[in-house]
Amino acid sequence: MTDTTAPLISASPANRAAAPSISTSLRLRRAAKPIPHYLLLCLLALLTIYPFWWTLITALSTSGDIYSFPPPLLPHDVSLINFIEVFRTINLLAFYKTSILIALATVAGTLVICSLAAWPLSRMEFAGKRLVFGAVIATMILPAEINFLVNFITIAKFNLIDTIAGVVLPNLAGAVGIFMMKQAFDAIPGDLIDAARIDGANEWQIFWKIALPLTRPALGALTILTMVAAWNQYIWPSVVMTNPDNFPLSVGVQYLSSAFSSKTRVVAAGAVLTVLPMLLVFLFTQRFFLRGFDGAVK
């Protein structure tokens, strides 16, 4: 016989009232768990953004102590006079033109060379393949400045001093670009490559018509990385370029410091005009940048 007088614990009114309370408490704990991570990310974002924000409000201000503590959060007496002074002092448009040509040429050459170098390292078999790839990756350990002397002698031998080609050529075959493209090619299914070979496609057709279109996210990420690096490089262009009329923006803007050593606001305006183009490029292309690193992370 079944004991119908036994208490039904799960059906008691007290337990029915406690169940929603436990569920709500659990949801609150789960919702609060990521809060410290978000706070840390917000702090890191603030530390990253504030230097540029301080430079911007300094460039827009015409009064106030820019070195006061705590630092100002909003500009005083907003004006564009500092930006106008930059255009009056240096040939900014010529510097922009040179920087754009250097960036575009570096991006185009890097995409071509890194893709062609990464394809055999990913999909072709040859003696010493792992040794070659290991040597390429090993170059990432060395600082870029260690190659300056050799590169300068080579550029001088080819009479490329004070030319855009002299700035661009030594920066085309980067280890980072080769690594990214190799990882992107590795992610392509092998069955797709084998099917193309069975259909009679040669190695160039497979690379150009099948593999390269599938690696567009990696190409986009490499484009952004290369463009930012080419735009911001300072030491190598200042070594190769001797005519001030041929200086890129990163080098030419230094004249603001010498001509206006006491006018920090004008120098800040020049820094904003230097950084702003790449900032806008990244804001509009960041989705390609993030997608392009999926293959490299894998």
Secondary structure, 3 states (H helix, E strand, C coil): CCCCCCCCCCCCHHHHHHHHHHHHHHHHHHHHCCHHHHHHHHHHHHHHHHHHHHHHHHHHCCCCCCCCCCCCCCCCCCCCHHHHHHHHHCCHHHHHHHHHHHHHHHHHHHHHHHHHHHHHHHHCCCCCHHHHHHHHHHCCCCCHHHHHHHHHHHHHHCCCCCCHHHHHHHHCCCHHHHHHHHHHHHCCCHHHHHHHHHCCCCHHHHHHHHHHHHCHHHHHHHHHHHHHHHHHCCHHHHHHCCCHHHCCHHHHCCHHHHHCCCCHHHHHHHHHHHHHHHHHHHHHHHHHHHHHHHHHHC
